[in-house]
Amino acid sequence: MPAEEGDRERLAHVLERFGERTGASPKAVAVRFGNGDDLTEVVRALDAEGIRVASLTVHEPTLDDVFLEKTGRSLEGAGDGAERNMQQVPA
């Protein structure tokens, strides 16, 4: 998400050098990077263009994400184990 809303398209243009643009929230830009892309290079490119970001998030796909992408269907119970594990963690 750019620090300045007016930089959204500039941010998108820089990120598209590294991957394919995907859906994002209205104020943000999302790009799907290929294997081996270095986040350091992305940050350097943004710095070189003078684009400040308010938020930068990296999401590693889960097995369910990959399955959904390939088949259009979600794995049965994919989120159940994670939710159960989170509940078992002591406070």
Phi and psi in radians as a Rosetta constraint file:
Dihedral C 1 N 2 CA 2 C 2 CIRCULARHARMONIC -1.230 0.35
Dihedral N 2 CA 2 C 2 N 3 CIRCULARHARMONIC 2.620 0.35
Dihedral C 2 N 3 CA 3 C 3 CIRCULARHARMONIC -1.173 0.35
Dihedral N 3 CA 3 C 3 N 4 CIRCULARHARMONIC -0.615 0.35
Dihedral C 3 N 4 CA 4 C 4 CIRCULARHARMONIC -1.940 0.35
Dihedral N 4 CA 4 C 4 N 5 CIRCULARHARMONIC 2.130 0.35
Dihedral C 4 N 5 CA 5 C 5 CIRCULARHARMONIC -0.973 0.35
Dihedral N 5 CA 5 C 5 N 6 CIRCULARHARMONIC -0.554 0.35
Dihedral C 5 N 6 CA 6 C 6 CIRCULARHARMONIC -1.182 0.35
Dihedral N 6 CA 6 C 6 N 7 CIRCULARHARMONIC -0.220 0.35
Dihedral C 6 N 7 CA 7 C 7 CIRCULARHARMONIC -1.624 0.35
Dihedral N 7 CA 7 C 7 N 8 CIRCULARHARMONIC 0.083 0.35
Dihedral C 7 N 8 CA 8 C 8 CIRCULARHARMONIC -1.013 0.35
Dihedral N 8 CA 8 C 8 N 9 CIRCULARHARMONIC -0.817 0.35
Dihedral C 8 N 9 CA 9 C 9 CIRCULARHARMONIC -1.239 0.35
Dihedral N 9 CA 9 C 9 N 10 CIRCULARHARMONIC -0.608 0.35
Dihedral C 9 N 10 CA 10 C 10 CIRCULARHARMONIC -1.106 0.35
Dihedral N 10 CA 10 C 10 N 11 CIRCULARHARMONIC -0.732 0.35
Dihedral C 10 N 11 CA 11 C 11 CIRCULARHARMONIC -1.058 0.35
Dihedral N 11 CA 11 C 11 N 12 CIRCULARHARMONIC -0.802 0.35
Dihedral C 11 N 12 CA 12 C 12 CIRCULARHARMONIC -1.042 0.35
Dihedral N 12 CA 12 C 12 N 13 CIRCULARHARMONIC -0.757 0.35
Dihedral C 12 N 13 CA 13 C 13 CIRCULARHARMONIC -1.055 0.35
Dihedral N 13 CA 13 C 13 N 14 CIRCULARHARMONIC -0.753 0.35
Dihedral C 13 N 14 CA 14 C 14 CIRCULARHARMONIC -1.168 0.35
Dihedral N 14 CA 14 C 14 N 15 CIRCULARHARMONIC -0.817 0.35
Dihedral C 14 N 15 CA 15 C 15 CIRCULARHARMONIC -1.124 0.35
Dihedral N 15 CA 15 C 15 N 16 CIRCULARHARMONIC -0.541 0.35
Dihedral C 15 N 16 CA 16 C 16 CIRCULARHARMONIC -1.174 0.35
Dihedral N 16 CA 16 C 16 N 17 CIRCULARHARMONIC -0.258 0.35
Dihedral C 16 N 17 CA 17 C 17 CIRCULARHARMONIC -1.159 0.35
Dihedral N 17 CA 17 C 17 N 18 CIRCULARHARMONIC -0.433 0.35
Dihedral C 17 N 18 CA 18 C 18 CIRCULARHARMONIC -1.844 0.35
Dihedral N 18 CA 18 C 18 N 19 CIRCULARHARMONIC -0.268 0.35
Dihedral C 18 N 19 CA 19 C 19 CIRCULARHARMONIC -3.044 0.35
Dihedral N 19 CA 19 C 19 N 20 CIRCULARHARMONIC -3.111 0.35
Dihedral C 19 N 20 CA 20 C 20 CIRCULARHARMONIC -1.506 0.35
Dihedral N 20 CA 20 C 20 N 21 CIRCULARHARMONIC 2.281 0.35
Dihedral C 20 N 21 CA 21 C 21 CIRCULARHARMONIC -1.198 0.35
Dihedral N 21 CA 21 C 21 N 22 CIRCULARHARMONIC 2.398 0.35
Dihedral C 21 N 22 CA 22 C 22 CIRCULARHARMONIC -2.245 0.35
Dihedral N 22 CA 22 C 22 N 23 CIRCULARHARMONIC 3.084 0.35
Dihedral C 22 N 23 CA 23 C 23 CIRCULARHARMONIC -1.104 0.35
Dihedral N 23 CA 23 C 23 N 24 CIRCULARHARMONIC 2.538 0.35
Dihedral C 23 N 24 CA 24 C 24 CIRCULARHARMONIC -2.634 0.35
Dihedral N 24 CA 24 C 24 N 25 CIRCULARHARMONIC 2.998 0.35
Dihedral C 24 N 25 CA 25 C 25 CIRCULARHARMONIC -1.111 0.35
Dihedral N 25 CA 25 C 25 N 26 CIRCULARHARMONIC 2.790 0.35
Dihedral C 25 N 26 CA 26 C 26 CIRCULARHARMONIC -0.967 0.35
Dihedral N 26 CA 26 C 26 N 27 CIRCULARHARMONIC -0.553 0.35
Dihedral C 26 N 27 CA 27 C 27 CIRCULARHARMONIC -1.677 0.35
Dihedral N 27 CA 27 C 27 N 28 CIRCULARHARMONIC -0.048 0.35
Dihedral C 27 N 28 CA 28 C 28 CIRCULARHARMONIC -1.978 0.35
Dihedral N 28 CA 28 C 28 N 29 CIRCULARHARMONIC 3.017 0.35
Dihedral C 28 N 29 CA 29 C 29 CIRCULARHARMONIC -2.252 0.35
Dihedral N 29 CA 29 C 29 N 30 CIRCULARHARMONIC 2.357 0.35
Dihedral C 29 N 30 CA 30 C 30 CIRCULARHARMONIC -2.180 0.35
Dihedral N 30 CA 30 C 30 N 31 CIRCULARHARMONIC 2.429 0.35
Dihedral C 30 N 31 CA 31 C 31 CIRCULARHARMONIC -2.355 0.35
Dihedral N 31 CA 31 C 31 N 32 CIRCULARHARMONIC 2.387 0.35
Dihedral C 31 N 32 CA 32 C 32 CIRCULARHARMONIC -1.640 0.35
Dihedral N 32 CA 32 C 32 N 33 CIRCULARHARMONIC 2.008 0.35
Dihedral C 32 N 33 CA 33 C 33 CIRCULARHARMONIC -1.520 0.35
Dihedral N 33 CA 33 C 33 N 34 CIRCULARHARMONIC 2.624 0.35
Dihedral C 33 N 34 CA 34 C 34 CIRCULARHARMONIC -1.442 0.35
Dihedral N 34 CA 34 C 34 N 35 CIRCULARHARMONIC 3.063 0.35
Dihedral C 34 N 35 CA 35 C 35 CIRCULARHARMONIC -1.137 0.35
Dihedral N 35 CA 35 C 35 N 36 CIRCULARHARMONIC 2.409 0.35
Dihedral C 35 N 36 CA 36 C 36 CIRCULARHARMONIC 1.543 0.35
Dihedral N 36 CA 36 C 36 N 37 CIRCULARHARMONIC -0.069 0.35
Dihedral C 36 N 37 CA 37 C 37 CIRCULARHARMONIC -1.180 0.35
Dihedral N 37 CA 37 C 37 N 38 CIRCULARHARMONIC 2.382 0.35
Dihedral C 37 N 38 CA 38 C 38 CIRCULARHARMONIC -1.728 0.35
Dihedral N 38 CA 38 C 38 N 39 CIRCULARHARMONIC 2.093 0.35
Dihedral C 38 N 39 CA 39 C 39 CIRCULARHARMONIC -1.040 0.35
Dihedral N 39 CA 39 C 39 N 40 CIRCULARHARMONIC -0.545 0.35
Dihedral C 39 N 40 CA 40 C 40 CIRCULARHARMONIC -1.030 0.35
Dihedral N 40 CA 40 C 40 N 41 CIRCULARHARMONIC -0.707 0.35
Dihedral C 40 N 41 CA 41 C 41 CIRCULARHARMONIC -1.160 0.35
Dihedral N 41 CA 41 C 41 N 42 CIRCULARHARMONIC -0.617 0.35
Dihedral C 41 N 42 CA 42 C 42 CIRCULARHARMONIC -1.114 0.35
Dihedral N 42 CA 42 C 42 N 43 CIRCULARHARMONIC -0.840 0.35
Dihedral C 42 N 43 CA 43 C 43 CIRCULARHARMONIC -1.093 0.35
Dihedral N 43 CA 43 C 43 N 44 CIRCULARHARMONIC -0.713 0.35
Dihedral C 43 N 44 CA 44 C 44 CIRCULARHARMONIC -1.092 0.35
Dihedral N 44 CA 44 C 44 N 45 CIRCULARHARMONIC -0.710 0.35
Dihedral C 44 N 45 CA 45 C 45 CIRCULARHARMONIC -1.129 0.35
Dihedral N 45 CA 45 C 45 N 46 CIRCULARHARMONIC -0.721 0.35
Dihedral C 45 N 46 CA 46 C 46 CIRCULARHARMONIC -1.126 0.35
Dihedral N 46 CA 46 C 46 N 47 CIRCULARHARMONIC -0.714 0.35
Dihedral C 46 N 47 CA 47 C 47 CIRCULARHARMONIC -1.111 0.35
Dihedral N 47 CA 47 C 47 N 48 CIRCULARHARMONIC -0.743 0.35
Dihedral C 47 N 48 CA 48 C 48 CIRCULARHARMONIC -1.086 0.35
Dihedral N 48 CA 48 C 48 N 49 CIRCULARHARMONIC -0.547 0.35
Dihedral C 48 N 49 CA 49 C 49 CIRCULARHARMONIC -1.528 0.35
Dihedral N 49 CA 49 C 49 N 50 CIRCULARHARMONIC -0.067 0.35
Dihedral C 49 N 50 CA 50 C 50 CIRCULARHARMONIC 1.252 0.35
Dihedral N 50 CA 50 C 50 N 51 CIRCULARHARMONIC 0.494 0.35
Dihedral C 50 N 51 CA 51 C 51 CIRCULARHARMONIC -1.726 0.35
Dihedral N 51 CA 51 C 51 N 52 CIRCULARHARMONIC 2.101 0.35
Dihedral C 51 N 52 CA 52 C 52 CIRCULARHARMONIC -1.643 0.35
Dihedral N 52 CA 52 C 52 N 53 CIRCULARHARMONIC 2.471 0.35
Dihedral C 52 N 53 CA 53 C 53 CIRCULARHARMONIC -1.969 0.35
Dihedral N 53 CA 53 C 53 N 54 CIRCULARHARMONIC 2.496 0.35
Dihedral C 53 N 54 CA 54 C 54 CIRCULARHARMONIC -1.490 0.35
Dihedral N 54 CA 54 C 54 N 55 CIRCULARHARMONIC -0.538 0.35
Dihedral C 54 N 55 CA 55 C 55 CIRCULARHARMONIC -2.670 0.35
Dihedral N 55 CA 55 C 55 N 56 CIRCULARHARMONIC 2.383 0.35
Dihedral C 55 N 56 CA 56 C 56 CIRCULARHARMONIC -2.336 0.35
Dihedral N 56 CA 56 C 56 N 57 CIRCULARHARMONIC 2.084 0.35
Dihedral C 56 N 57 CA 57 C 57 CIRCULARHARMONIC -2.166 0.35
Dihedral N 57 CA 57 C 57 N 58 CIRCULARHARMONIC 2.384 0.35
Dihedral C 57 N 58 CA 58 C 58 CIRCULARHARMONIC -1.962 0.35
Dihedral N 58 CA 58 C 58 N 59 CIRCULARHARMONIC 2.231 0.35
Dihedral C 58 N 59 CA 59 C 59 CIRCULARHARMONIC -2.037 0.35
Dihedral N 59 CA 59 C 59 N 60 CIRCULARHARMONIC 2.115 0.35
Dihedral C 59 N 60 CA 60 C 60 CIRCULARHARMONIC -1.574 0.35
Dihedral N 60 CA 60 C 60 N 61 CIRCULARHARMONIC 2.216 0.35
Dihedral C 60 N 61 CA 61 C 61 CIRCULARHARMONIC -1.153 0.35
Dihedral N 61 CA 61 C 61 N 62 CIRCULARHARMONIC 2.526 0.35
Dihedral C 61 N 62 CA 62 C 62 CIRCULARHARMONIC -1.525 0.35
Dihedral N 62 CA 62 C 62 N 63 CIRCULARHARMONIC 2.989 0.35
Dihedral C 62 N 63 CA 63 C 63 CIRCULARHARMONIC -1.029 0.35
Dihedral N 63 CA 63 C 63 N 64 CIRCULARHARMONIC -0.669 0.35
Dihedral C 63 N 64 CA 64 C 64 CIRCULARHARMONIC -1.119 0.35
Dihedral N 64 CA 64 C 64 N 65 CIRCULARHARMONIC -0.693 0.35
Dihedral C 64 N 65 CA 65 C 65 CIRCULARHARMONIC -1.030 0.35
Dihedral N 65 CA 65 C 65 N 66 CIRCULARHARMONIC -0.796 0.35
Dihedral C 65 N 66 CA 66 C 66 CIRCULARHARMONIC -1.156 0.35
Dihedral N 66 CA 66 C 66 N 67 CIRCULARHARMONIC -0.783 0.35
Dihedral C 66 N 67 CA 67 C 67 CIRCULARHARMONIC -1.060 0.35
Dihedral N 67 CA 67 C 67 N 68 CIRCULARHARMONIC -0.773 0.35
Dihedral C 67 N 68 CA 68 C 68 CIRCULARHARMONIC -1.078 0.35
Dihedral N 68 CA 68 C 68 N 69 CIRCULARHARMONIC -0.744 0.35
Dihedral C 68 N 69 CA 69 C 69 CIRCULARHARMONIC -1.070 0.35
Dihedral N 69 CA 69 C 69 N 70 CIRCULARHARMONIC -0.731 0.35
Dihedral C 69 N 70 CA 70 C 70 CIRCULARHARMONIC -1.394 0.35
Dihedral N 70 CA 70 C 70 N 71 CIRCULARHARMONIC -0.613 0.35
Dihedral C 70 N 71 CA 71 C 71 CIRCULARHARMONIC -1.961 0.35
Dihedral N 71 CA 71 C 71 N 72 CIRCULARHARMONIC -0.338 0.35
Dihedral C 71 N 72 CA 72 C 72 CIRCULARHARMONIC 1.413 0.35
Dihedral N 72 CA 72 C 72 N 73 CIRCULARHARMONIC 0.092 0.35
Dihedral C 72 N 73 CA 73 C 73 CIRCULARHARMONIC -2.171 0.35
Dihedral N 73 CA 73 C 73 N 74 CIRCULARHARMONIC 2.680 0.35
Dihedral C 73 N 74 CA 74 C 74 CIRCULARHARMONIC -1.640 0.35
Dihedral N 74 CA 74 C 74 N 75 CIRCULARHARMONIC 2.606 0.35
Dihedral C 74 N 75 CA 75 C 75 CIRCULARHARMONIC -1.213 0.35
Dihedral N 75 CA 75 C 75 N 76 CIRCULARHARMONIC 2.425 0.35
Dihedral C 75 N 76 CA 76 C 76 CIRCULARHARMONIC -1.140 0.35
Dihedral N 76 CA 76 C 76 N 77 CIRCULARHARMONIC 2.245 0.35
Dihedral C 76 N 77 CA 77 C 77 CIRCULARHARMONIC 1.204 0.35
Dihedral N 77 CA 77 C 77 N 78 CIRCULARHARMONIC 0.320 0.35
Dihedral C 77 N 78 CA 78 C 78 CIRCULARHARMONIC -1.046 0.35
Dihedral N 78 CA 78 C 78 N 79 CIRCULARHARMONIC -0.643 0.35
Dihedral C 78 N 79 CA 79 C 79 CIRCULARHARMONIC -1.542 0.35
Dihedral N 79 CA 79 C 79 N 80 CIRCULARHARMONIC -0.200 0.35
Dihedral C 79 N 80 CA 80 C 80 CIRCULARHARMONIC -1.069 0.35
Dihedral N 80 CA 80 C 80 N 81 CIRCULARHARMONIC -0.806 0.35
Dihedral C 80 N 81 CA 81 C 81 CIRCULARHARMONIC -1.130 0.35
Dihedral N 81 CA 81 C 81 N 82 CIRCULARHARMONIC -0.723 0.35
Dihedral C 81 N 82 CA 82 C 82 CIRCULARHARMONIC -1.124 0.35
Dihedral N 82 CA 82 C 82 N 83 CIRCULARHARMONIC -0.729 0.35
Dihedral C 82 N 83 CA 83 C 83 CIRCULARHARMONIC -1.147 0.35
Dihedral N 83 CA 83 C 83 N 84 CIRCULARHARMONIC -0.701 0.35
Dihedral C 83 N 84 CA 84 C 84 CIRCULARHARMONIC -1.124 0.35
Dihedral N 84 CA 84 C 84 N 85 CIRCULARHARMONIC -0.746 0.35
Dihedral C 84 N 85 CA 85 C 85 CIRCULARHARMONIC -1.104 0.35
Dihedral N 85 CA 85 C 85 N 86 CIRCULARHARMONIC -0.677 0.35
Dihedral C 85 N 86 CA 86 C 86 CIRCULARHARMONIC -1.156 0.35
Dihedral N 86 CA 86 C 86 N 87 CIRCULARHARMONIC -0.613 0.35
Dihedral C 86 N 87 CA 87 C 87 CIRCULARHARMONIC -1.252 0.35
Dihedral N 87 CA 87 C 87 N 88 CIRCULARHARMONIC -0.437 0.35
Dihedral C 87 N 88 CA 88 C 88 CIRCULARHARMONIC -1.482 0.35
Dihedral N 88 CA 88 C 88 N 89 CIRCULARHARMONIC -0.211 0.35
Dihedral C 88 N 89 CA 89 C 89 CIRCULARHARMONIC -1.247 0.35
Dihedral N 89 CA 89 C 89 N 90 CIRCULARHARMONIC 2.176 0.35
Dihedral C 89 N 90 CA 90 C 90 CIRCULARHARMONIC -1.155 0.35
Dihedral N 90 CA 90 C 90 N 91 CIRCULARHARMONIC 2.558 0.35
